[in-house]
Amino acid sequence: MRTLIKNGRIIQKDNELEKCDIWIEDDLIYAIGQSFENRATSFDKVYDARNQLVSPGLIDVHVHFREPGFEYKETIKTGSLAAAHGGFTQVCAMPNLNPVPDTADKMKKMLEKIAKDAVVKVHQYAPITRNRESEVELVNFSALKNTGAWNFSNDGSGVQMAGTMYRAMVEAAKVGKTIVAHAEDNSLLNGGVIRGGSRSQALGIPEMLSIVESSQVARDLLLARQAGCHYHVCHISTKETVGMIREAKRAGIHVTCEVTPHHLLLTDEDILEDDAKWKMNPPLPSKEDREALMVGLLDGTIDMIATDHAPHAAYEKETNFLNGAFGIVGLEQAFSLLYSNLVEKGVATLEQLIHWMSTYPAEIFGMDGGSLQIGKPADLVVIDIQREFTIDEQDFESKGRNTPFLGSKVRGEVLLTFVDGRLVWRKSK
């Protein structure tokens, strides 16, 4: 099977875009050059990129696909289509499911379902503890790894007992896997659902202290150093967390972290009414926290951007903060929002954005992707970075419509997404 993507432009050094063709042989990139179509070579399929950007497929290490157990919110099929629509060719799915894939048998069934229904590469996390709830009983790390578990996370819940987290880190280190942590100290929550500040006070909504996150990160950094474990922090949101991770990296602790588009682009000041569409965990940051997140991303403290794609049914979000569900969808809008707000405004370069959304996740987690190289899997995306469009829920592949970014005018529209050289998503004319 030979496929040609012609007339594309790829990023070179200094953010220059160079026109080229990409020759795909079966599922790998066979050659990158010019005028392959003029050679005495027959191609089974030819796609004209029409001078648009051709990028390595995007990679998201933090998504929620809800199946099994919560198919009314999302399924593996709809979630993976949403990923393809957003230009993502690899995603890592969290285990807050029913049943939780906490045994080798459950993980095997989970991976079989993914292989059957997913249109992009979906890597499945296993939980850290039994049923993702136990505070004392760890899963069998070795058995789950051998079955195909990606890494280990109790995302949606923080591991409350330091002893449990330490034992988990030791076990993860033994099998060469990562502990991916949702940092949240339940004893400090006190019913909080919004970052404390002028908006929480004006709206009368219980505040969630920033130390809910940062205090547990501080604990886990020390545990990770002792255990010799790779510790990855999900969706960081406070200046204290940024500062601690920066210092931990300097001290040689094996820590990485991610930030979401909504924590980079929004603050609690954007919340004008008691509306759960703005409810997420961790909460939207203060202006000062958001600035620290941006500095941390630019100086390398924050390694990557992940969406924390969290679809919900409409009725779960069309309510107030106290009654609404945490989370927003993000896969289908992430690139365009970040391109429009960071690259076009001169905050970051296109090359940096691709690194944060593709290259670095691949490098850090050992994925075969994140770059356009001969001999590598043909996971790539064609993006029109010039065309302006409006984020419209009618265009979504996801079952979820829950995002405050609806109606935003952006640039950077995904046109074609390929996984292993196979077209898995195409924008209709």
C-alpha positions in Angstrom: 0.0 0.0 0.0 1.6 3.3 -1.2 0.1 6.6 -0.2 1.3 10.1 -1.2 0.6 13.3 0.6 1.7 16.0 -1.8 2.1 19.8 -1.6 2.3 19.9 2.2 4.5 22.2 4.3 6.5 20.9 7.3 8.2 22.9 10.1 11.9 23.3 9.8 14.3 25.0 12.2 13.6 28.7 13.0 9.9 27.9 12.3 10.3 28.0 8.6 7.8 26.0 6.6 9.2 24.0 3.8 7.1 22.6 1.0 7.4 18.8 0.6 5.7 15.5 -0.2 5.4 12.6 2.1 5.6 9.1 0.7 3.9 6.4 2.9 4.7 2.8 2.3 2.2 0.6 4.2 2.1 2.1 7.7 5.5 3.9 7.7 7.0 7.1 6.4 9.1 5.9 3.5 10.4 9.2 2.1 10.1 12.9 2.5 11.0 15.1 -0.4 9.5 16.6 -3.6 7.8 15.6 -6.8 7.4 11.9 -5.9 4.3 11.9 -8.1 6.4 12.6 -11.2 8.5 9.5 -10.6 7.8 6.1 -12.2 6.0 5.1 -9.0 2.4 4.2 -8.7 0.5 5.3 -5.6 -2.7 3.6 -4.3 -3.9 6.9 -2.8 -2.9 10.5 -3.3 -4.0 13.4 -1.0 -3.3 17.0 -1.9 -2.4 19.0 1.2 -2.8 22.2 -0.8 0.2 24.0 0.9 -1.2 23.4 4.4 0.8 22.4 7.5 1.7 18.7 7.8 2.5 17.9 11.4 3.3 14.8 13.3 0.1 13.5 14.9 -0.7 15.2 18.2 -0.5 13.1 21.4 -2.7 13.6 24.5 -1.6 11.7 27.7 -4.8 12.5 29.6 -8.3 11.8 28.2 -11.6 10.2 29.5 -13.5 8.0 27.1 -16.0 6.8 29.7 -16.5 3.3 28.4 -17.3 0.9 30.0 -19.9 2.2 32.5 -20.7 5.7 31.3 -21.4 5.3 27.6 -24.1 8.0 27.8 -21.2 10.5 28.2 -18.8 9.1 25.6 -17.6 5.8 24.1 -14.3 4.6 22.8 -15.6 5.1 19.2 -16.9 8.7 19.7 -13.9 9.7 21.9 -11.4 8.4 19.4 -13.2 10.2 16.5 -13.1 13.4 18.6 -9.4 12.8 19.0 -8.9 12.3 15.2 -11.0 15.5 14.6 -8.6 17.4 16.8 -5.5 16.0 15.1 -4.6 13.5 17.8 -3.3 10.2 16.7 -2.4 8.8 20.1 -4.2 9.3 23.4 -3.9 7.8 26.9 -7.3 7.0 28.5 -7.9 7.2 32.3 -9.3 4.3 34.3 -12.2 5.9 36.1 -14.6 3.4 34.5 -17.1 0.8 35.6 -15.7 -1.8 36.0 -12.3 -0.3 36.7 -9.6 -2.2 34.7 -7.7 -3.2 37.9 -6.9 -6.8 37.1 -5.2 -8.5 34.2 -8.5 -10.0 33.0 -10.4 -6.7 33.0 -7.5 -4.9 31.3 -7.4 -7.6 28.6 -11.1 -7.1 27.9 -10.6 -3.3 27.9 -7.8 -3.5 25.3 -9.8 -5.9 23.1 -12.6 -3.3 23.1 -10.2 -0.5 22.2 -8.7 -2.6 19.4 -12.2 -3.1 18.0 -13.6 0.4 18.3 -10.9 3.0 18.3 -9.9 4.9 15.2 -6.7 6.3 16.8 -4.1 4.7 19.0 -5.5 4.5 22.6 -3.3 3.6 25.5 -5.1 2.5 28.6 -4.1 3.4 32.1 -4.5 1.0 35.0 -5.4 2.3 38.4 -3.0 2.5 41.3 -5.3 0.9 43.8 -8.1 -1.7 43.7 -11.2 -0.2 42.2 -9.4 3.2 42.1 -10.7 3.7 45.6 -8.9 1.5 48.1 -6.5 3.3 50.3 -4.4 0.3 51.2 -4.7 -2.4 48.5 -2.5 -1.9 45.4 -3.2 -3.5 42.1 -0.8 -6.1 40.7 1.6 -3.8 38.8 3.5 -6.6 37.1 0.4 -8.5 35.9 -1.2 -5.3 34.5 2.0 -4.2 32.8 2.4 -7.6 31.2 -1.3 -7.4 30.0 -0.6 -4.1 28.3 -1.5 -1.4 30.8 0.0 1.9 29.7 0.9 3.5 33.1 -0.8 3.8 36.5 -3.2 6.5 37.7 -6.1 7.1 40.0 -7.0 10.2 38.1 -10.1 11.9 39.5 -8.9 11.1 43.0 -5.7 11.7 44.9 -4.1 8.9 46.8 -4.6 10.0 50.3 -2.2 7.9 52.3 1.5 8.6 51.9 2.4 5.0 52.7 0.1 3.7 49.9 1.5 6.2 47.4 5.1 5.3 48.3 4.5 1.5 47.9 2.9 2.2 44.6 5.9 4.2 43.4 8.2 1.4 44.5 6.1 -1.1 42.5 5.9 1.2 39.5 9.7 1.7 39.5 10.2 -2.1 39.6 8.2 -2.6 36.4 9.5 0.5 34.6 6.2 2.4 34.7 5.1 5.9 35.7 2.8 7.0 38.5 0.5 9.6 36.9 -1.1 11.6 39.7 -4.2 13.7 40.2 -2.9 15.6 43.2 -5.7 16.4 45.7 -5.7 16.3 49.5 -9.3 15.4 50.4 -8.8 16.7 54.0 -8.4 20.2 52.6 -11.4 20.2 50.2 -14.2 21.3 52.5 -16.7 21.2 49.7 -14.8 23.6 47.5 -15.5 23.7 43.8 -13.9 27.0 42.6 -10.6 28.8 43.1 -10.8 31.3 46.0 -10.9 34.9 45.0 -13.2 37.8 44.1 -15.4 35.6 41.9 -16.0 32.9 44.5 -16.9 35.6 47.0 -19.2 37.5 44.6 -21.0 34.3 43.5 -21.1 32.7 47.0 -19.5 29.5 45.8 -17.3 27.4 48.2 -13.7 27.8 47.4 -11.1 25.1 46.8 -7.8 26.2 48.3 -4.7 26.0 46.1 -2.9 23.9 48.7 -5.4 21.1 47.9 -3.1 20.4 44.9 0.3 21.8 45.9 0.5 20.1 49.4 0.0 16.7 47.8 2.5 17.4 45.1 5.1 18.4 47.7 4.5 15.1 49.5 4.7 13.0 46.3 7.9 14.7 45.1 9.7 13.5 48.2 8.2 10.0 47.9 9.3 9.8 44.2 12.8 10.7 45.1 12.9 8.0 47.7 11.3 5.4 45.5 13.3 6.3 42.4 10.0 6.5 40.4 9.0 8.5 37.4 6.3 10.8 38.8 4.0 12.7 36.4 1.6 15.3 37.7 -1.7 15.8 35.9 -3.2 19.2 35.0 -1.2 21.4 37.3 -2.9 24.7 38.2 -1.1 26.7 40.9 2.1 28.8 41.1 3.2 26.8 44.1 3.1 23.6 42.1 5.1 25.1 39.3 7.7 26.4 41.7 8.1 23.0 43.4 8.4 21.1 40.2 11.0 23.5 38.9 13.1 23.0 42.1 12.5 19.2 42.1 13.8 19.0 38.5 16.9 20.9 39.5 17.4 18.5 42.4 17.3 15.5 40.1 13.9 14.1 41.0 12.4 12.3 38.0 9.2 14.4 37.7 7.3 15.6 34.7 4.0 17.4 34.4 1.2 18.7 32.1 -1.0 21.7 31.8 -4.4 21.9 30.1 -5.4 24.5 27.5 -8.2 25.8 29.8 -5.8 26.5 32.6 -3.5 28.3 30.2 -6.2 30.4 28.6 -8.8 31.1 31.3 -8.9 32.3 34.9 -11.5 32.5 37.6 -12.2 36.1 36.5 -13.9 34.7 33.4 -16.6 33.1 35.6 -19.4 35.7 35.5 -22.2 33.5 36.9 -22.9 30.4 38.8 -22.8 28.1 35.8 -21.3 24.6 35.8 -19.9 24.9 32.3 -17.0 26.7 34.1 -16.6 23.9 36.7 -13.5 21.8 36.4 -11.0 20.1 38.7 -8.6 21.6 39.4 -10.5 24.9 39.2 -9.7 27.6 36.8 -6.6 29.4 38.2 -6.2 33.0 39.4 -4.5 35.4 37.1 -1.3 35.1 39.0 -1.4 31.3 38.8 -2.1 31.4 35.1 0.9 33.6 34.5 3.1 31.2 36.5 1.8 28.3 34.3 2.7 30.2 31.1 6.2 30.9 32.5 6.6 27.3 33.5 5.6 26.1 30.1 8.0 28.4 28.3 11.0 27.7 30.6 10.5 23.9 30.4 9.2 23.3 33.9 6.0 22.1 32.4 6.7 19.4 29.8 3.5 19.1 27.8 0.0 20.1 27.2 -2.8 17.6 27.8 -6.6 18.2 27.4 -8.1 16.3 30.3 -11.0 15.7 27.8 -13.9 15.1 30.1 -17.3 14.7 28.4 -20.6 14.8 30.2 -24.3 14.7 29.4 -25.9 18.1 28.9 -28.0 17.8 32.1 -24.9 17.2 34.2 -23.5 20.6 33.2 -26.6 22.7 32.7 -26.9 23.6 36.3 -24.9 25.4 39.0 -21.5 24.8 40.4 -22.5 22.8 43.4 -24.7 20.4 41.4 -22.7 20.2 38.2 -20.1 17.7 37.1 -16.4 18.6 37.0 -14.7 18.9 33.6 -14.9 20.0 30.0 -14.3 18.5 26.6 -11.1 19.5 24.9 -9.8 17.2 22.2 -11.5 18.9 19.2 -10.6 22.4 20.1 -7.2 22.2 21.8 -4.9 22.9 18.8 -6.9 25.7 17.3 -7.4 27.4 20.7 -3.7 27.3 21.5 -2.5 28.2 18.0 -4.8 31.2 18.0 -4.0 32.4 21.6 -0.3 31.5 21.8 1.2 31.3 18.3 -0.7 34.0 16.6 -0.3 36.4 19.5 3.5 35.8 19.6 3.6 34.1 23.0 5.0 30.9 21.6 6.1 29.5 18.2 4.4 26.9 16.1 7.4 24.6 16.6 7.0 25.0 20.4 3.3 24.2 20.2 4.0 21.0 18.2 6.7 20.0 20.7 4.3 20.4 23.7 1.5 18.6 22.0 3.4 15.8 20.2 7.2 15.6 20.4 7.7 15.9 24.2 4.9 13.5 25.2 6.3 10.9 22.8 9.9 11.4 24.1 8.9 11.4 27.8 6.6 8.4 27.7 8.6 6.4 25.1 6.0 6.5 22.3 6.8 5.7 18.7 5.6 9.1 17.3 5.9 12.8 17.8 8.0 13.5 14.7 8.1 13.1 10.9 11.0 10.8 10.3 11.6 8.1 7.7 10.9 4.7 9.0 8.6 5.9 11.7 4.8 5.3 11.8 2.9 7.5 9.4 0.9 9.3 12.2 0.3 12.8 10.9 -2.2 15.6 10.5 -2.9 18.2 7.9 -3.9 21.6 9.4 -5.1 24.8 7.8 -3.4 27.4 10.1 -4.9 30.4 8.2 -8.6 29.7 8.0 -10.7 31.3 10.7 -13.7 29.4 12.0 -16.0 29.3 14.9 -16.0 26.5 17.5 -19.5 25.0 17.0 -20.9 22.0 18.9 -22.6 20.8 15.7 -19.2 20.0 14.4 -18.2 17.8 17.3 -17.6 14.1 17.1 -17.6 13.8 20.9 -20.9 13.1 22.7 -19.9 15.9 25.0 -20.7 19.5 24.3 -19.5 20.9 27.6 -17.0 23.6 27.0 -17.0 27.4 27.7 -15.1 27.9 24.4 -18.2 27.4 22.2 -18.6 30.4 19.9 -14.9 31.3 20.0 -13.3 32.4 16.7 -10.0 30.6 16.1 -7.6 29.5 13.4 -5.9 26.2 12.9 -8.4 23.8 11.5 -7.7 20.1 11.1 -8.3 18.9 7.6 -6.9 15.3 7.5 -5.7 12.9 10.2 -3.7 9.7 9.4 -2.9 6.9 11.7 -0.3 4.4 10.4 -0.8 5.9 7.0 -4.6 5.3 7.0 -7.0 8.3 6.8 -9.1 8.2 9.9 -10.7 11.6 9.8 -11.4 14.1 7.0 -13.1 17.5 7.2 -16.2 17.4 4.9 -16.1 20.0 2.1 
